[in-house]
Amino acid sequence: MPSSTQISYRKSSWWKLNQQRLTPWIFLFPGLVLFLVYVIWPIFNSLYISLLQWDGLSPAIYVGFSNYIELLDDEYFYISLINNIKWLIFFMLAVPIGLGLAIFLNQTIFGIRLIKSLFFFPFVISQVVIGIIFAWFYNPRGVIGPFLETIGLGNYAILADEDFATYGIIFAGIYPQIAYCMILYLTGLNNLNTDQIEAGRMDGAKGFSLFKNIILPQLRPATFLAIVVTVIGSLRSFDMVAIMTQGGPWGSTNVLAYYMFETALSEYGYRMGYGSAIAAVLFTIMMFYILFFIYRMYQSEKKGL
Amino acid sequence: MFPIPIQKRPLINQISYRVLIPISLLIWLIPLIGIMLTSIRGLGDIAQGNLWGVPSEFLLFSNLKDVFQNTPMLSYIMNSFKITIPTMIGAVALSCMTGFALASYRFKANLFIFFTFIAGNFVPFQILMIPVRDLTYQMGLYDTVTGLVLFHVAFQTGFCTLFMRNFIKALPNELFEAARIDGTSEFNIFLKIVLPLTRPAIAALSVLIFTFIWNDFFWATVLIQGHHAMPITAGLKSLNGQWISAYHLLSAGSIMAAIPPVIMFFLMQKHFIAGLTLGASKG
């Protein structure tokens, strides 16, 4: 019996010695493993699949970069890419509009808390629901078309118009995004340094110059976050396109996110390799923003340490 | 205060501000008001183009009855809960642990692992789609709630870790040191000191994850095929195809999809906003 107590004593002292070093790994283990399996490994796997010709069932053939070469000649790829750029540009409007709304609402009158929450509503609701509502508004038998007809402008269905359908979807997509930016700025406005503002006002700064020189610099963290979430939101335009047009009419509203899905997993064929090549392009675009974001966080971490 | 409090402005500004607020709110919510009004109408009103006027009949309950009787709506809603709640618990539990590990211990790979979680959290879903679908298939979990939950937990752990780690990092370190000197084991530091203090963060993450997952459409489309496991977002999409111009039913269904996250938001508003705006007020 003494030997067994000795072993357990030894065990516990070994544990005591190494506790500090091992504990973080024990705590990290389940989360990290799951994350590596479901998020990190698939990224590399997708990059590999993009070099294959594969329908998901029969054996895959290694084809090198030919999927990427095919992309260069694919008209729909360019349409999607250009639409992504349109999304990116117009989505950015959510940031100043959100700021404007936040300034408009940053008062203390009776019931303002409820009003702010109601303004935030569109962000809480599923994009599927927002998409359904706007598709109905745009429908020739829905809301806007009949309205135009009554005032004598003639019916118009934006989602059926090859040239403008994308703008119709972006408009719907930006609606919840404005709410998100607004809430970020409301938080920023809430935490402004009052002394600086008062000092500025003493010096005679007011209106736009006060806003530009004193308020806006203090809102920088909110602006940074608003831009990051808006860029990411604009590249994740899948839901809206899937609900409102499914890429049509004639592929004119496709974006990379939806085009990839369509190529890899729909009646248009199961082209896993080609789909992965599209995903890789989207991933590369996003990677710039991710690296930029991480660089900023790294800088602030270094300051903190 | 910026802008100048309206109370310090001339009376005329104060009055016009108070008038402008409800008007702008009304305009802002037109899409949502439209869908609410439509959900109480009958087909007659819609066919006649009476969309904004007084409904000629109040049919909300009959529309809802119609939706629940003739579609798998109830099963969609149940599936959404079956997917959302386990994901919420799983991701929050895992990230309490990862967040604690990354916030309170210094080791070489620390920052690298932290940034891996952040980077993974931002990648476009499409780059994960084919391998994740394949993996789920091979585990025999394709078209099941479990398969979808497993992926959601893994993916959300990235965002939750970022959040938890920063939250725990901001706690006073002396607390842990004092406990260590008293001989408290690392596990007890986590259980007895860290966990109780992270309660606000746990609340914030829970509501955020609830909303994100409830509203997820992409992964439900990729990993689920049949109605037996389909959540309400994917279900609505399939009903959208069937009810070409039955907008009163579509509206009633949409409202069912919108209610749970809206209730969650109202109950936990403070935490929800604190979670979303993390970092909006400091460098």
Chai-1 contact restraints between the chains, C-beta under 6 A:
chainA,res_idxA,chainB,res_idxB,connection_type,confidence,min_distance_angstrom,max_distance_angstrom,comment,restraint_id
A,Q19,B,E186,contact,1.0,0.0,6.0,A-B,restraint_1
A,T23,B,E186,contact,1.0,0.0,6.0,A-B,restraint_2
A,P24,B,A101,contact,1.0,0.0,6.0,A-B,restraint_3
A,P24,B,Y105,contact,1.0,0.0,6.0,A-B,restraint_4
A,P24,B,F107,contact,1.0,0.0,6.0,A-B,restraint_5
A,F27,B,M97,contact,1.0,0.0,6.0,A-B,restraint_6
A,F27,B,F100,contact,1.0,0.0,6.0,A-B,restraint_7
A,F27,B,A101,contact,1.0,0.0,6.0,A-B,restraint_8
A,L28,B,T98,contact,1.0,0.0,6.0,A-B,restraint_9
A,L28,B,A101,contact,1.0,0.0,6.0,A-B,restraint_10
A,P30,B,L94,contact,1.0,0.0,6.0,A-B,restraint_11
A,G31,B,L94,contact,1.0,0.0,6.0,A-B,restraint_12
A,G31,B,T98,contact,1.0,0.0,6.0,A-B,restraint_13
A,G31,B,T157,contact,1.0,0.0,6.0,A-B,restraint_14
A,L34,B,A154,contact,1.0,0.0,6.0,A-B,restraint_15
A,F35,B,A154,contact,1.0,0.0,6.0,A-B,restraint_16
A,F35,B,T157,contact,1.0,0.0,6.0,A-B,restraint_17
A,Y38,B,F151,contact,1.0,0.0,6.0,A-B,restraint_18
A,Y38,B,A154,contact,1.0,0.0,6.0,A-B,restraint_19
A,V39,B,G120,contact,1.0,0.0,6.0,A-B,restraint_20
A,V39,B,F155,contact,1.0,0.0,6.0,A-B,restraint_21
A,I40,B,G120,contact,1.0,0.0,6.0,A-B,restraint_22
A,P42,B,L128,contact,1.0,0.0,6.0,A-B,restraint_23
A,P42,B,P131,contact,1.0,0.0,6.0,A-B,restraint_24
A,P42,B,V132,contact,1.0,0.0,6.0,A-B,restraint_25
A,I43,B,I127,contact,1.0,0.0,6.0,A-B,restraint_26
A,N45,B,P131,contact,1.0,0.0,6.0,A-B,restraint_27
A,S46,B,I127,contact,1.0,0.0,6.0,A-B,restraint_28
A,S46,B,P131,contact,1.0,0.0,6.0,A-B,restraint_29
A,I49,B,I130,contact,1.0,0.0,6.0,A-B,restraint_30
A,I103,B,P3,contact,1.0,0.0,6.0,A-B,restraint_31
A,Q107,B,I6,contact,1.0,0.0,6.0,A-B,restraint_32
A,I115,B,L25,contact,1.0,0.0,6.0,A-B,restraint_33
A,L118,B,L25,contact,1.0,0.0,6.0,A-B,restraint_34
A,F119,B,W28,contact,1.0,0.0,6.0,A-B,restraint_35
A,V124,B,P261,contact,1.0,0.0,6.0,A-B,restraint_36
A,V124,B,V262,contact,1.0,0.0,6.0,A-B,restraint_37
A,V124,B,F265,contact,1.0,0.0,6.0,A-B,restraint_38
A,I125,B,A258,contact,1.0,0.0,6.0,A-B,restraint_39
A,S126,B,N215,contact,1.0,0.0,6.0,A-B,restraint_40
A,S126,B,T233,contact,1.0,0.0,6.0,A-B,restraint_41
A,S126,B,A257,contact,1.0,0.0,6.0,A-B,restraint_42
A,V128,B,F217,contact,1.0,0.0,6.0,A-B,restraint_43
A,V128,B,T233,contact,1.0,0.0,6.0,A-B,restraint_44
A,V128,B,L236,contact,1.0,0.0,6.0,A-B,restraint_45
A,V129,B,S254,contact,1.0,0.0,6.0,A-B,restraint_46
A,V129,B,A257,contact,1.0,0.0,6.0,A-B,restraint_47
A,V129,B,A258,contact,1.0,0.0,6.0,A-B,restraint_48
A,I132,B,N240,contact,1.0,0.0,6.0,A-B,restraint_49
A,I132,B,S254,contact,1.0,0.0,6.0,A-B,restraint_50
A,I133,B,P31,contact,1.0,0.0,6.0,A-B,restraint_51
A,I133,B,I35,contact,1.0,0.0,6.0,A-B,restraint_52
A,W136,B,Y247,contact,1.0,0.0,6.0,A-B,restraint_53
A,P146,B,G49,contact,1.0,0.0,6.0,A-B,restraint_54
A,L184,B,T277,contact,1.0,0.0,6.0,A-B,restraint_55
A,L184,B,A280,contact,1.0,0.0,6.0,A-B,restraint_56
A,T187,B,T277,contact,1.0,0.0,6.0,A-B,restraint_57
A,T187,B,A280,contact,1.0,0.0,6.0,A-B,restraint_58
A,T187,B,S281,contact,1.0,0.0,6.0,A-B,restraint_59
A,G188,B,A280,contact,1.0,0.0,6.0,A-B,restraint_60
A,G188,B,S281,contact,1.0,0.0,6.0,A-B,restraint_61
A,N191,B,S281,contact,1.0,0.0,6.0,A-B,restraint_62
A,L192,B,F2,contact,1.0,0.0,6.0,A-B,restraint_63
A,I197,B,F2,contact,1.0,0.0,6.0,A-B,restraint_64
A,I215,B,F2,contact,1.0,0.0,6.0,A-B,restraint_65
A,P221,B,A280,contact,1.0,0.0,6.0,A-B,restraint_66
A,P221,B,G283,contact,1.0,0.0,6.0,A-B,restraint_67
A,A222,B,A280,contact,1.0,0.0,6.0,A-B,restraint_68
A,L225,B,G279,contact,1.0,0.0,6.0,A-B,restraint_69
A,L225,B,A280,contact,1.0,0.0,6.0,A-B,restraint_70
A,F238,B,F218,contact,1.0,0.0,6.0,A-B,restraint_71
A,D239,B,F217,contact,1.0,0.0,6.0,A-B,restraint_72
A,A257,B,Q126,contact,1.0,0.0,6.0,A-B,restraint_73
A,M260,B,Q126,contact,1.0,0.0,6.0,A-B,restraint_74
A,M272,B,I130,contact,1.0,0.0,6.0,A-B,restraint_75
A,S276,B,I130,contact,1.0,0.0,6.0,A-B,restraint_76
A,A279,B,Q126,contact,1.0,0.0,6.0,A-B,restraint_77
A,A279,B,I127,contact,1.0,0.0,6.0,A-B,restraint_78
A,L282,B,P124,contact,1.0,0.0,6.0,A-B,restraint_79
A,L282,B,Q126,contact,1.0,0.0,6.0,A-B,restraint_80
A,F283,B,P124,contact,1.0,0.0,6.0,A-B,restraint_81
A,F283,B,I127,contact,1.0,0.0,6.0,A-B,restraint_82
A,M286,B,P124,contact,1.0,0.0,6.0,A-B,restraint_83
A,I290,B,A119,contact,1.0,0.0,6.0,A-B,restraint_84
A,I290,B,F122,contact,1.0,0.0,6.0,A-B,restraint_85
A,I294,B,F115,contact,1.0,0.0,6.0,A-B,restraint_86
